[in-house]
Amino acid sequence: MNKPVIIIGASDFGKAALEIFKSNDVIVYGFLDDNKELHEKEIEDIPVLGSSENKSYLKIIGKDCDAFIASDDNTWKATIIESLRKHRKSMPVNAIHNNAYVASSAIIRHGSFINLGVKVGANSEIGNHCILHAGSIVDYGVKLRDFVQIGAGSIIGSGAEIMEGAFIGSGVTIVSGIKVKEGARIGAGSVVIADVDKNSTVFGNPAKPVD
């Protein structure tokens, strides 16, 4: 990564992204955030330049800067991504901590957040705009589709497939070969031993549907 980065989102998530870029000696040009109270302030000497719609800064993305979107709001994030693709012909970059382990045969697509201590095994695929929190493990041959979030310390067993927009809470274990379908949510600490239906919520050991 040769260009400076603008982080879109100056919440705690944005601060975590800043730490990751610093861990890789990547220059962060500034933050954009829609909270006006943050404008013209600094986070670890990095300025909050304006809102996420500030054209004077957005226009340098792609040519002079890369962008990273620090948000777990998939709807809002998708709107920003579409704008970057349409107007800047640009996709967000990955934020991968230098203390994460990613196998050389793994595929990491665009705009994902991979935090401290994450391990991604051989031949796994991480889709666009995923979030892998600290210490999570993605074993070999796993497929994470776009906009998946994996909580801290969770373990995704080999060959599992996590479909678009699924949310996996902290400390979850998903056994090998399981499919978690689109938009499903898995509560913290659950052990998943059977496929999870689209848009359903499961919890427990073993995980079962909840209202």
C-alpha positions as CSV (number, residue, x, y, z in Angstrom):
1,M,0.0,0.0,0.0
2,N,1.8,3.1,-1.2
3,K,-0.9,5.8,-0.9
4,P,-2.0,7.6,2.3
5,V,-5.4,6.5,3.6
6,I,-8.5,8.5,4.5
7,I,-10.6,6.7,7.1
8,I,-14.3,7.2,6.8
9,G,-15.7,7.0,10.3
10,A,-13.9,8.4,13.4
11,S,-15.6,6.2,16.1
12,D,-13.8,3.6,18.2
13,F,-13.8,1.4,15.1
14,G,-12.0,4.2,13.2
15,K,-9.5,4.5,15.9
16,A,-8.9,0.7,15.7
17,A,-8.4,1.0,11.9
18,L,-5.9,3.9,12.6
19,E,-3.9,1.6,14.9
20,I,-3.8,-1.1,12.2
21,F,-2.6,1.3,9.5
22,K,0.0,2.6,11.9
23,S,1.1,-1.0,12.6
24,N,1.9,-1.3,8.9
25,D,3.6,2.2,8.6
26,V,0.8,3.4,6.4
27,I,0.2,7.2,6.5
28,V,-3.4,8.2,7.5
29,Y,-4.2,11.5,5.8
30,G,-7.3,12.1,8.0
31,F,-10.8,11.1,9.0
32,L,-14.2,11.9,7.6
33,D,-17.1,11.6,9.9
34,D,-20.7,12.9,9.9
35,N,-20.6,13.9,13.6
36,K,-20.0,17.6,13.4
37,E,-18.8,17.7,17.0
38,L,-15.7,15.9,15.8
39,H,-14.9,18.2,12.9
40,E,-11.6,20.1,13.2
41,K,-10.5,17.9,16.1
42,E,-7.7,15.4,16.1
43,I,-7.4,11.7,16.9
44,E,-3.8,10.8,17.8
45,D,-2.7,13.9,15.8
46,I,-4.8,12.9,12.8
47,P,-7.4,15.5,11.8
48,V,-11.1,14.9,11.4
49,L,-11.5,16.8,8.1
50,G,-15.2,16.9,7.7
51,S,-18.2,14.8,6.8
52,S,-18.4,11.7,4.6
53,E,-19.9,13.8,1.9
54,N,-17.1,16.4,1.8
55,K,-16.3,16.6,-1.9
56,S,-13.1,18.5,-1.4
57,Y,-11.6,15.4,0.3
58,L,-13.5,12.7,-1.5
59,K,-12.2,13.9,-4.8
60,I,-8.6,12.9,-3.9
61,I,-9.7,9.3,-3.2
62,G,-8.5,7.0,-5.9
63,K,-5.9,9.2,-7.4
64,D,-4.0,10.5,-4.4
65,C,-5.4,8.6,-1.5
66,D,-7.0,5.2,-0.7
67,A,-10.1,5.0,1.6
68,F,-11.1,2.6,4.4
69,I,-14.7,2.6,5.7
70,A,-14.7,2.1,9.5
71,S,-18.3,1.1,10.2
72,D,-20.3,-2.1,11.0
73,D,-23.5,-0.5,9.6
74,N,-23.7,-2.5,6.4
75,T,-26.5,-0.3,4.8
76,W,-24.5,2.9,5.4
77,K,-21.3,1.3,4.3
78,A,-22.8,0.0,1.1
79,T,-24.0,3.6,0.2
80,I,-20.5,4.9,0.7
81,I,-19.0,2.1,-1.3
82,E,-21.4,2.7,-4.2
83,S,-20.5,6.4,-4.2
84,L,-16.8,5.6,-4.3
85,R,-17.2,3.1,-7.1
86,K,-19.4,5.4,-9.2
87,H,-17.7,8.7,-8.7
88,R,-14.1,7.8,-7.9
89,K,-13.8,4.4,-9.6
90,S,-12.3,3.2,-6.4
91,M,-12.8,0.4,-3.8
92,P,-11.9,0.6,-0.1
93,V,-8.6,-1.0,0.9
94,N,-8.2,-3.7,3.6
95,A,-7.0,-2.9,7.1
96,I,-5.0,-6.0,8.1
97,H,-3.1,-5.8,11.4
98,N,0.6,-6.7,11.1
99,N,0.1,-9.3,14.0
100,A,-2.7,-11.1,12.0
101,Y,-1.7,-14.3,10.2
102,V,-3.1,-14.8,6.7
103,A,-2.0,-17.9,4.8
104,S,-0.3,-17.2,1.5
105,S,-3.0,-19.2,-0.4
106,A,-5.9,-17.3,1.3
107,I,-7.8,-14.7,-0.8
108,I,-8.7,-11.4,0.8
109,R,-10.9,-9.1,-1.3
110,H,-11.6,-5.4,-0.7
111,G,-12.3,-3.2,2.3
112,S,-12.1,-5.8,5.1
113,F,-11.0,-5.2,8.7
114,I,-8.7,-8.0,10.1
115,N,-7.7,-7.2,13.6
116,L,-4.9,-8.2,16.0
117,G,-4.3,-12.0,16.4
118,V,-6.7,-13.1,13.6
119,K,-5.7,-16.3,11.8
120,V,-6.9,-17.1,8.3
121,G,-6.1,-20.6,7.1
122,A,-5.0,-22.0,3.8
123,N,-7.3,-21.6,0.8
124,S,-9.9,-19.6,2.7
125,E,-11.7,-16.7,1.0
126,I,-12.6,-13.5,2.8
127,G,-15.2,-11.5,0.8
128,N,-15.5,-7.7,0.4
129,H,-16.1,-5.5,3.5
130,C,-15.9,-8.2,6.2
131,I,-15.0,-7.5,9.8
132,L,-12.8,-10.1,11.7
133,H,-12.4,-9.0,15.3
134,A,-9.4,-9.7,17.5
135,G,-8.3,-13.3,17.9
136,S,-10.9,-14.9,15.6
137,I,-9.8,-18.0,13.7
138,V,-10.9,-18.8,10.2
139,D,-9.7,-22.4,9.5
140,Y,-8.7,-23.7,6.1
141,G,-11.1,-23.8,3.2
142,V,-13.6,-21.4,4.7
143,K,-15.7,-19.0,2.6
144,L,-16.8,-15.7,4.0
145,R,-19.1,-13.9,1.7
146,D,-19.4,-10.0,1.6
147,F,-20.3,-8.0,4.7
148,V,-19.8,-10.8,7.2
149,Q,-18.8,-9.9,10.8
150,I,-16.9,-12.4,13.0
151,G,-16.7,-11.6,16.7
152,A,-13.6,-11.6,18.9
153,G,-12.3,-15.1,19.7
154,S,-14.7,-16.9,17.4
155,I,-13.6,-20.1,15.6
156,I,-14.9,-20.9,12.1
157,G,-14.2,-24.6,11.3
158,S,-12.7,-25.8,8.1
159,G,-14.9,-25.8,5.0
160,A,-17.6,-23.7,6.6
161,E,-19.4,-21.1,4.5
162,I,-20.8,-17.9,6.0
163,M,-23.1,-16.1,3.6
164,E,-23.5,-12.4,2.9
165,G,-24.4,-10.1,5.8
166,A,-24.2,-12.8,8.5
167,F,-23.2,-11.8,12.0
168,I,-21.2,-14.1,14.3
169,G,-21.0,-13.0,17.9
170,S,-17.9,-13.2,20.1
171,G,-16.6,-16.6,21.3
172,V,-18.7,-18.6,18.8
173,T,-17.6,-22.0,17.5
174,I,-18.9,-23.1,14.1
175,V,-18.0,-26.7,13.4
176,S,-16.5,-27.8,10.1
177,G,-18.6,-27.8,7.0
178,I,-21.5,-25.7,8.4
179,K,-23.3,-23.2,6.2
180,V,-24.6,-20.0,7.8
181,K,-27.0,-18.4,5.4
182,E,-27.6,-14.7,4.4
183,G,-28.4,-12.3,7.2
184,A,-28.3,-14.9,10.0
185,R,-27.2,-13.9,13.5
186,I,-25.4,-16.1,16.0
187,G,-25.3,-15.1,19.6
188,A,-22.1,-14.8,21.6
189,G,-20.7,-18.1,22.9
190,S,-22.8,-20.3,20.8
191,V,-21.7,-23.6,19.4
192,V,-23.1,-24.2,15.9
193,I,-23.4,-27.8,14.8
194,A,-26.1,-27.5,12.1
195,D,-26.8,-25.2,9.2
196,V,-28.4,-21.8,10.0
197,D,-31.3,-20.5,8.0
198,K,-31.4,-17.2,6.2
199,N,-32.2,-14.2,8.4
200,S,-32.6,-16.4,11.5
201,T,-31.1,-15.9,14.9
202,V,-29.6,-18.8,16.9
203,F,-28.1,-19.0,20.3
204,G,-26.8,-21.6,22.8
205,N,-24.8,-24.9,22.9
206,P,-25.9,-26.4,20.7
207,A,-27.2,-23.3,18.9
208,K,-31.0,-23.2,18.4
209,P,-33.4,-20.7,16.9
210,V,-34.6,-17.9,19.1
211,D,-37.5,-15.4,18.7
